[in-house]
């Protein structure tokens, strides 16, 4: 599985589908080509987080959700789901804790 390190935490994708990679301070979740109705749910695991309660993940639109589940005080599971079918899309989740901020960009094409 992919594993990326920010200054204060590790992030990895635990689901098999789709591409996940780091681009500078951003993470990219590339859904590739999807069809309307496809299950785009992708789980990311944030590990070695100083305090998961302080890790804030917000969607910038209503078409992308990020459901959080605390595993322990330093580990957080986040299930990201894109719910629309725009022909070409890039949606942004803004993320921050006390020390750094980053974005998760969800992108792809829907047919």
C-alpha positions in Angstrom: 0.0 0.0 0.0 1.1 3.6 -0.6 2.6 5.4 2.4 3.4 9.1 2.5 4.9 11.1 5.4 4.0 14.6 6.3 6.0 16.3 9.0 3.9 14.9 11.8 2.0 12.0 10.4 1.8 9.2 7.9 -1.0 8.7 5.4 -1.8 5.5 3.5 -4.6 4.2 1.3 -6.1 0.9 2.6 -8.5 0.2 -0.2 -7.3 -1.4 -3.4 -9.1 0.8 -6.0 -7.9 4.1 -7.4 -4.5 5.8 -7.3 -3.3 7.8 -4.3 -0.1 9.8 -4.3 1.6 12.9 -2.9 2.2 16.1 -5.0 4.2 18.6 -2.8 2.0 19.3 0.2 -1.1 17.9 -1.5 -2.4 14.4 -1.7 -4.1 13.3 -4.9 -6.8 10.7 -5.0 -7.2 9.9 -8.7 -10.5 8.0 -9.4 -9.6 7.7 -13.1 -12.7 7.1 -15.3 -15.8 6.2 -13.3 -19.4 5.7 -14.2 -22.5 7.2 -12.5 -23.3 5.0 -9.5 -19.8 3.6 -9.0 -18.8 3.2 -5.4 -15.9 5.6 -5.1 -15.4 5.1 -1.3 -11.7 5.1 -0.5 -10.3 4.7 3.0 -7.2 6.6 4.1 -5.4 5.8 7.3 -3.7 8.7 9.1 -1.1 7.3 11.5 1.3 8.8 14.1 -1.0 11.8 14.4 -0.2 13.9 17.4 -3.9 14.2 18.4 -6.6 13.0 16.0 -9.2 15.2 17.6 -7.2 18.2 16.3 -7.0 16.9 12.7 -9.7 18.7 10.8 -10.8 17.4 7.4 -13.4 19.5 5.5 -15.0 19.1 2.1 -15.2 22.3 0.1 -18.4 21.1 -1.6 -21.3 18.9 -0.9 -20.4 16.3 -3.6 -17.5 14.9 -1.6 -17.7 13.5 1.9 -15.0 12.5 4.5 -16.3 10.2 7.2 -13.9 10.0 10.2 -13.4 7.1 12.6 -10.9 7.4 15.4 -9.0 4.2 15.8 -7.0 5.4 18.8 -5.6 8.8 19.9 -2.9 8.8 17.2 -4.7 6.9 14.3 -7.6 8.1 12.2 -9.5 6.3 9.4 -11.2 8.6 6.9 -13.5 7.3 4.2 -13.7 9.6 1.2 -16.5 9.4 -1.3 -17.3 11.4 -4.4 -21.0 11.4 -5.0 -21.6 13.3 -8.3 -20.9 12.6 -11.9 -19.3 15.7 -13.4 -17.7 15.0 -16.8 -14.2 16.1 -15.4 -13.8 16.9 -11.8 -11.3 18.0 -9.2 -12.7 18.4 -5.7 -10.8 19.5 -2.6 -10.7 18.4 1.0 -8.9 20.9 3.2 -7.0 19.3 6.1 -5.2 20.9 9.0 -3.9 20.3 12.5 -2.1 22.6 14.9 1.2 22.4 12.9 0.5 22.1 9.2 -2.2 22.1 6.6 -2.6 20.2 3.4 -5.2 19.3 0.8 -6.6 16.1 -0.6 -7.6 16.6 -4.2 -10.1 14.1 -5.6 -10.1 14.0 -9.3 -11.3 12.0 -12.3 -13.7 11.7 -15.2 -17.2 10.5 -15.1 -18.9 9.0 -18.1 
